[in-house]
Amino acid sequence: MTKTKNDIAWAKLFDKYNILPHVKKHEYFEITAAQINEFREARLMTKFDHKSNLPQMFEQNGLSILPVTRGSYIISNLKAYHKFENVKPEVKTIIFPDYIETIDYENITSESAAISCAYITGILGNFIEDEEILPTVFGRMSSGQFNFNIQNVAQGTNFTVNVQNSQIEIDAGYESLRYFTLIEAKNSLSDDFLVRQIYYPFRCWQSKIRKDIKNVYLTYSNGIFSLYEYQFREPSHYNSLFLVRQKNYTIDKGNIELEDIKEILRTVQIVEEPRLQFPQANSFLRLINLCELLHESEVLTRDEITTMYDFANRQTNYYTDAARYLGLVDKAKNNDGEIIYFLTDEGRDLFKLSLRARQLEFVRIILSYRVFNETLKLYLRAGIVPADEVVTIMKQSNLYNINSNDTFYRRASTVKKWIEWIIELTL
């Protein structure tokens, strides 16, 4: 398995300070930023927004890390992450105010822009059921002092953590007559999140104000705002969170009809199959999100993609390879010999389009490859896409370096999922 810079640096720290034996004997190990900085910058070594981002030493031993002061952290078998609930509400369409010129809602590339857009369109007010909200706090601040219990997954018991003025960062806070709403925002898709990102701000402000606090986690990608409200049954218990509500919103950009898809199918030119690995990346939304992140950052290393996104090393390869297959992303080596990824001219051109036109261009690109083109035609005729028939199409399409039936069937699942994504655009 390929090791990231974090993997290598943490392995050295675990060895130097005998962290594993210490955790087994004392239940936790406290480490300072100064100690971490001996091998790599602590800021880069402690930011794991998703469980899949954890270094190998943590993943292999069921460990997590949480800050306890401005310059120290505890490492233990903590249940630090929460998996998003599997709910799929309808997407509510919102009208963008036509007098706003300073936000391009069709090209939102930052978390702050997503929050601003959600506020001025009334998405936030609608979601928290309080339209009279005003922005009041944001940025870095001290957490204050508080204790909390958290599950020790190795021992099946609760572990007490004492926080003494750790640094927290609040993406946005909105106040009304009844509530104070804390927003944690991400412009990437994920399966889970680090509870600390909403729990520490909640505990910080709970001791300062009398109003009820709403904890909202917001994600934005490909025109969809997804909002989750969480509450804590026991404020002093980190793992007592529960989902209050979840809603999805989009800004009106014009519908995509099935006839739009059929027109592309009729007119698209089939391209030659590239000498690249055929895609094994089932979520086309995540592939789009990867392009969005590269559009914002321009260049990312493999380590950066793995660390900042909810990807394991293998998934990073799958999704970057799939984007390369479509001609949207390319790779090279930087001066340090690291592999870097960036959008091609075709990938950059996508973000010059309106959201509706961008979706249709993604469809055109997918359908310019024979396997996907023939599979969609099959779907439109039969209403379903049997795996055996997809594999037959794949075997007739001169795909690069697929040598076994098992591989064909694994890759066929990606074909089916991408076709489903195309059809869902019309629903």
C-alpha positions as CSV (number, residue, x, y, z in Angstrom):
1,M,0.0,0.0,0.0
2,T,1.3,3.5,-0.9
3,K,2.3,5.5,2.1
4,T,1.5,9.2,2.4
5,K,3.9,11.7,4.1
6,N,1.6,11.6,7.1
7,D,1.8,7.8,7.2
8,I,5.6,8.0,7.2
9,A,5.9,10.8,9.8
10,W,3.4,9.2,12.2
11,A,5.2,5.8,12.0
12,K,8.4,7.6,13.1
13,L,6.5,9.3,16.0
14,F,4.9,6.1,17.1
15,D,8.3,4.4,17.2
16,K,10.1,7.3,18.9
17,Y,7.6,7.8,21.7
18,N,6.3,4.2,22.0
19,I,2.8,5.4,21.5
20,L,1.1,2.1,21.1
21,P,2.4,0.5,24.3
22,H,1.5,3.7,26.2
23,V,-2.1,3.7,24.9
24,K,-2.5,0.1,25.8
25,K,-1.3,0.7,29.3
26,H,-2.7,4.2,30.1
27,E,-5.6,4.3,27.6
28,Y,-4.3,7.4,25.9
29,F,-1.1,9.2,24.8
30,E,-0.8,13.0,24.9
31,I,1.5,14.5,22.3
32,T,2.5,18.1,21.7
33,A,2.6,20.1,18.5
34,A,6.4,20.6,19.1
35,Q,6.9,16.8,19.2
36,I,4.9,16.4,16.0
37,N,6.8,19.2,14.3
38,E,10.0,17.2,14.6
39,F,8.9,15.1,11.7
40,R,6.2,17.2,9.9
41,E,4.1,20.3,10.5
42,A,1.5,19.6,13.1
43,R,-1.1,21.4,11.2
44,L,-0.8,18.9,8.4
45,M,-0.4,15.9,10.7
46,T,-3.6,16.4,12.8
47,K,-6.3,17.5,10.4
48,F,-8.3,14.4,9.5
49,D,-11.8,15.5,8.7
50,H,-12.9,12.0,7.7
51,K,-12.1,8.5,9.1
52,S,-10.5,7.5,5.8
53,N,-8.0,10.3,6.1
54,L,-6.4,8.8,9.2
55,P,-2.8,7.6,8.9
56,Q,-2.1,3.9,8.6
57,M,-0.9,3.6,12.2
58,F,-4.2,5.1,13.4
59,E,-6.3,3.0,11.1
60,Q,-4.6,-0.3,11.8
61,N,-4.9,0.2,15.6
62,G,-8.4,1.8,15.8
63,L,-7.0,5.2,17.0
64,S,-8.1,8.8,16.6
65,I,-6.7,12.1,17.7
66,L,-8.3,15.1,19.3
67,P,-6.9,18.5,20.4
68,V,-7.1,19.3,24.1
69,T,-5.1,22.5,24.3
70,R,-3.8,25.0,21.8
71,G,-0.7,22.9,21.4
72,S,-1.4,19.4,22.5
73,Y,-3.5,16.4,21.4
74,I,-4.6,13.0,22.8
75,I,-4.4,9.8,20.9
76,S,-6.7,7.0,22.0
77,N,-9.2,4.4,20.7
78,L,-11.9,7.1,20.4
79,K,-15.1,7.0,18.4
80,A,-14.4,10.4,16.9
81,Y,-16.4,10.1,13.6
82,H,-20.0,9.9,12.7
83,K,-21.3,8.3,9.6
84,F,-23.9,10.3,7.7
85,E,-27.4,8.8,7.8
86,N,-28.7,7.2,4.7
87,V,-31.5,9.6,3.9
88,K,-32.4,10.8,0.4
89,P,-34.9,13.7,0.7
90,E,-36.2,15.5,-2.4
91,V,-34.2,18.4,-3.7
92,K,-36.0,21.7,-3.0
93,T,-35.5,24.4,-5.7
94,I,-34.7,27.9,-4.6
95,I,-34.7,31.1,-6.7
96,F,-31.5,33.2,-6.6
97,P,-32.0,36.9,-6.0
98,D,-31.6,38.6,-9.4
99,Y,-30.1,41.8,-8.0
100,I,-27.0,40.0,-6.5
101,E,-24.0,40.4,-8.8
102,T,-21.1,39.6,-6.4
103,I,-21.8,35.8,-6.1
104,D,-21.7,33.5,-9.1
105,Y,-24.0,30.8,-7.9
106,E,-23.1,28.6,-10.9
107,N,-19.4,28.6,-9.9
108,I,-19.2,28.2,-6.1
109,T,-15.7,27.1,-5.4
110,S,-15.3,27.8,-1.7
111,E,-17.0,26.9,1.6
112,S,-17.5,30.6,2.5
113,A,-19.2,31.3,-0.9
114,A,-21.5,28.3,-0.3
115,I,-22.5,29.6,3.1
116,S,-23.1,33.1,1.7
117,C,-25.2,31.7,-1.1
118,A,-27.2,29.5,1.3
119,Y,-27.9,32.6,3.5
120,I,-28.9,35.1,0.8
121,T,-31.2,32.7,-1.0
122,G,-33.0,31.8,2.2
123,I,-31.8,28.2,2.2
124,L,-30.5,28.5,5.8
125,G,-33.6,30.3,7.1
126,N,-35.8,27.7,5.5
127,F,-33.8,24.8,6.9
128,I,-33.6,26.0,10.5
129,E,-37.2,27.2,10.3
130,D,-36.3,30.7,11.3
131,E,-36.1,33.3,8.5
132,E,-35.0,36.2,10.8
133,I,-31.4,35.2,11.1
134,L,-28.3,37.4,11.1
135,P,-24.6,36.5,10.8
136,T,-22.8,37.2,14.0
137,V,-19.6,35.1,14.5
138,F,-17.0,33.3,12.4
139,G,-13.3,32.5,12.4
140,R,-10.8,31.2,14.9
141,M,-11.3,31.4,18.6
142,S,-10.6,29.7,21.9
143,S,-12.8,26.8,22.9
144,G,-12.8,27.7,26.6
145,Q,-12.6,25.0,29.2
146,F,-14.9,21.9,29.3
147,N,-14.9,18.2,30.0
148,F,-16.7,15.5,28.0
149,N,-17.1,11.8,27.7
150,I,-16.4,9.9,24.5
151,Q,-16.6,6.2,23.7
152,N,-13.4,4.1,23.9
153,V,-14.1,1.6,21.2
154,A,-11.3,-0.8,22.3
155,Q,-12.6,-1.1,25.9
156,G,-16.3,-0.4,25.4
157,T,-16.2,2.3,28.1
158,N,-16.4,6.0,28.2
159,F,-13.2,8.1,28.3
160,T,-13.1,11.6,29.9
161,V,-11.4,14.4,27.9
162,N,-10.5,17.7,29.5
163,V,-10.3,20.5,27.0
164,Q,-8.3,23.6,28.0
165,N,-8.6,26.5,25.5
166,S,-8.1,24.5,22.4
167,Q,-8.3,26.5,19.1
168,I,-11.6,26.1,17.2
169,E,-12.7,27.5,13.9
170,I,-16.3,28.4,13.2
171,D,-17.3,28.7,9.5
172,A,-20.3,30.8,10.4
173,G,-22.7,31.5,13.2
174,Y,-26.2,33.0,12.7
175,E,-28.4,34.4,15.5
176,S,-32.1,35.0,15.7
177,L,-34.6,35.9,18.5
178,R,-34.9,32.2,19.3
179,Y,-31.7,30.4,18.2
180,F,-28.0,30.5,17.6
181,T,-27.0,28.4,14.6
182,L,-23.5,27.1,14.1
183,I,-22.5,26.1,10.6
184,E,-19.7,23.7,9.6
185,A,-19.3,23.7,5.8
186,K,-17.5,21.5,3.3
187,N,-17.3,21.7,-0.4
188,S,-16.5,18.0,-0.7
189,L,-18.6,14.9,-0.5
190,S,-18.0,12.3,2.2
191,D,-19.5,9.3,4.0
192,D,-18.7,10.6,7.5
193,F,-17.4,13.6,9.4
194,L,-15.4,14.5,12.5
195,V,-17.9,15.2,15.3
196,R,-15.3,17.5,16.9
197,Q,-16.0,20.1,14.2
198,I,-19.5,20.7,15.5
199,Y,-19.1,19.5,19.1
200,Y,-16.3,21.9,20.3
201,P,-18.0,25.0,18.9
202,F,-21.3,23.8,20.5
203,R,-19.7,23.4,23.9
204,C,-17.9,26.7,23.6
205,W,-21.0,28.7,23.0
206,Q,-23.3,26.6,25.2
207,S,-21.6,28.1,28.2
208,K,-21.8,31.7,26.9
209,I,-25.5,32.2,25.8
210,R,-29.0,31.3,26.9
211,K,-30.5,30.5,23.5
212,D,-30.9,27.1,22.1
213,I,-28.1,26.1,19.7
214,K,-28.6,24.4,16.3
215,N,-25.6,22.5,14.9
216,V,-25.7,22.5,11.1
217,Y,-23.3,20.6,8.8
218,L,-23.5,21.9,5.2
219,T,-22.0,20.3,2.1
220,Y,-22.0,21.8,-1.3
221,S,-21.1,20.1,-4.6
222,N,-22.4,20.3,-8.2
223,G,-25.2,22.7,-7.4
224,I,-26.6,20.8,-4.5
225,F,-26.7,22.2,-0.9
226,S,-27.1,19.3,1.6
227,L,-27.8,20.4,5.2
228,Y,-27.9,18.3,8.3
229,E,-29.0,19.5,11.8
230,Y,-27.6,17.6,14.7
231,Q,-28.4,17.9,18.4
232,F,-26.6,16.2,21.5
233,R,-28.9,14.3,23.8
234,E,-26.3,14.7,26.5
235,P,-24.3,17.9,26.0
236,S,-21.4,16.4,28.0
237,H,-21.3,13.2,25.8
238,Y,-19.5,13.6,22.4
239,N,-21.3,10.5,20.9
240,S,-24.8,11.5,21.9
241,L,-25.5,13.3,18.7
242,F,-28.6,12.5,16.6
243,L,-30.0,13.8,13.3
244,V,-32.9,16.2,13.7
245,R,-33.5,16.9,10.0
246,Q,-31.8,16.7,6.6
247,K,-32.7,18.6,3.5
248,N,-31.3,19.2,0.0
249,Y,-31.6,22.4,-2.0
250,T,-30.6,23.6,-5.4
251,I,-30.8,26.9,-7.1
252,D,-33.2,27.0,-10.1
253,K,-31.1,26.5,-13.2
254,G,-33.6,25.0,-15.6
255,N,-34.7,21.4,-15.9
256,I,-32.9,18.7,-17.9
257,E,-35.3,16.6,-19.9
258,L,-34.9,13.1,-21.2
259,E,-35.1,14.5,-24.7
260,D,-31.9,16.6,-23.9
261,I,-30.2,13.3,-23.1
262,K,-31.5,11.6,-26.2
263,E,-30.4,14.5,-28.4
264,I,-26.8,14.1,-27.1
265,L,-27.1,10.3,-27.7
266,R,-28.1,11.0,-31.3
267,T,-25.4,13.5,-32.1
268,V,-22.4,12.7,-30.1
269,Q,-19.2,11.5,-31.8
270,I,-17.7,8.3,-30.5
271,V,-14.0,8.7,-29.5
272,E,-11.3,6.1,-29.7
273,E,-10.9,4.1,-26.5
274,P,-7.9,5.5,-24.6
275,R,-4.9,3.4,-23.6
276,L,-5.8,4.1,-19.9
277,Q,-7.4,2.0,-17.2
278,F,-11.2,1.7,-17.7
279,P,-13.0,3.5,-14.8
280,Q,-13.6,1.8,-11.5
281,A,-15.2,4.8,-9.7
282,N,-18.9,4.2,-9.0
283,S,-19.9,7.7,-7.8
284,F,-20.0,10.2,-10.7
285,L,-20.9,12.9,-8.2
286,R,-17.6,12.3,-6.5
287,L,-15.7,12.5,-9.8
288,I,-17.4,15.8,-10.4
289,N,-16.5,17.0,-6.9
290,L,-12.8,16.0,-7.6
291,C,-12.9,18.3,-10.7
292,E,-14.4,21.0,-8.5
293,L,-11.6,20.7,-6.0
294,L,-9.0,20.8,-8.8
295,H,-10.7,23.9,-10.3
296,E,-10.4,25.6,-6.9
297,S,-6.9,24.5,-6.1
298,E,-5.5,24.3,-9.6
299,V,-2.9,21.6,-8.7
300,L,-3.1,18.9,-6.0
301,T,-0.7,16.1,-5.1
302,R,-2.0,12.6,-4.6
303,D,-1.4,13.0,-0.8
304,E,-3.3,16.3,-0.8
305,I,-6.3,14.7,-2.5
306,T,-6.2,11.7,-0.1
307,T,-5.9,13.9,2.9
308,M,-8.4,16.6,2.1
309,Y,-11.0,14.4,0.6
310,D,-12.9,11.4,2.0
311,F,-10.7,9.0,0.0
312,A,-8.5,6.1,0.9
313,N,-5.3,5.8,-1.1
314,R,-6.8,3.3,-3.5
315,Q,-9.9,5.5,-4.1
316,T,-7.7,8.4,-4.9
317,N,-6.2,6.3,-7.7
318,Y,-9.6,5.1,-8.9
319,Y,-11.1,8.6,-9.2
320,T,-8.1,10.4,-10.6
321,D,-7.7,7.6,-13.2
322,A,-11.4,7.8,-14.1
323,A,-11.1,11.6,-14.6
324,R,-8.0,11.0,-16.7
325,Y,-9.9,8.4,-18.8
326,L,-12.6,11.1,-19.6
327,G,-9.9,13.6,-20.5
328,L,-10.8,16.0,-17.7
329,V,-7.7,15.6,-15.5
330,D,-4.0,15.0,-16.3
331,K,-1.0,14.2,-14.1
332,A,2.7,15.1,-14.0
333,K,5.5,15.2,-11.6
334,N,6.5,18.3,-9.7
335,N,10.1,19.4,-8.9
336,D,10.1,17.2,-5.8
337,G,9.2,14.1,-7.8
338,E,5.6,14.0,-6.5
339,I,2.7,13.1,-8.7
340,I,0.4,16.1,-9.2
341,Y,-3.0,16.3,-10.7
342,F,-4.6,19.2,-12.6
343,L,-7.6,19.9,-14.9
344,T,-7.0,19.7,-18.7
345,D,-8.2,22.4,-21.0
346,E,-11.4,20.5,-21.4
347,G,-11.8,20.2,-17.7
348,R,-11.3,23.9,-17.1
349,D,-13.7,24.7,-19.9
350,L,-16.5,22.9,-18.0
351,F,-16.4,25.6,-15.3
352,K,-17.0,28.4,-17.8
353,L,-20.5,26.9,-18.4
354,S,-23.7,27.3,-16.5
355,L,-24.6,24.5,-14.2
356,R,-27.2,23.1,-16.6
357,A,-24.9,23.3,-19.5
358,R,-22.1,21.7,-17.4
359,Q,-24.3,18.7,-16.5
360,L,-25.1,18.2,-20.2
361,E,-21.4,18.5,-21.1
362,F,-20.5,15.8,-18.6
363,V,-23.2,13.7,-20.2
364,R,-21.8,14.3,-23.7
365,I,-18.3,13.4,-22.5
366,I,-19.5,10.1,-21.0
367,L,-21.5,9.2,-24.0
368,S,-18.7,9.8,-26.4
369,Y,-17.3,6.5,-25.2
370,R,-18.8,3.5,-26.9
371,V,-19.4,1.4,-23.7
372,F,-21.5,4.1,-22.0
373,N,-23.2,5.1,-25.3
374,E,-24.4,1.5,-26.1
375,T,-25.3,0.9,-22.5
376,L,-27.6,3.9,-22.3
377,K,-29.3,2.9,-25.6
378,L,-29.8,-0.5,-24.0
379,Y,-31.3,1.1,-20.9
380,L,-33.7,3.3,-22.9
381,R,-34.9,0.2,-24.8
382,A,-35.3,-2.1,-21.9
383,G,-35.6,0.1,-18.8
384,I,-32.9,-1.9,-17.0
385,V,-29.2,-2.7,-17.5
386,P,-28.3,-6.3,-16.8
387,A,-24.7,-6.7,-15.9
388,D,-24.2,-9.6,-18.4
389,E,-25.2,-7.4,-21.3
390,V,-22.9,-4.5,-20.1
391,V,-20.0,-6.9,-19.9
392,T,-20.8,-8.1,-23.5
393,I,-20.6,-4.5,-24.7
394,M,-17.4,-4.0,-22.8
395,K,-15.8,-7.1,-24.3
396,Q,-16.6,-5.8,-27.8
397,S,-15.1,-2.3,-27.1
398,N,-11.4,-2.9,-27.2
399,L,-10.9,-1.8,-23.5
400,Y,-7.3,-1.4,-22.3
401,N,-5.8,-4.0,-20.0
402,I,-8.8,-5.9,-18.8
403,N,-8.0,-9.6,-18.7
404,S,-10.5,-11.4,-16.5
405,N,-14.2,-11.8,-16.1
406,D,-14.1,-10.6,-12.5
407,T,-12.5,-7.3,-13.7
408,F,-15.1,-6.9,-16.4
409,Y,-17.9,-7.3,-13.9
410,R,-16.3,-4.9,-11.4
411,R,-16.0,-2.2,-14.0
412,A,-19.5,-2.9,-15.3
413,S,-20.8,-1.7,-11.9
414,T,-19.2,1.7,-12.7
415,V,-20.9,1.8,-16.2
416,K,-24.3,1.1,-14.6
417,K,-23.8,3.8,-11.9
418,W,-22.8,6.4,-14.4
419,I,-25.8,5.6,-16.6
420,E,-28.0,5.9,-13.5
421,W,-26.5,9.3,-12.8
422,I,-27.4,10.5,-16.3
423,I,-31.0,9.3,-16.0
424,E,-31.4,10.9,-12.5
425,L,-30.6,14.2,-14.1
426,T,-34.0,14.1,-15.7
427,L,-36.0,13.1,-12.6
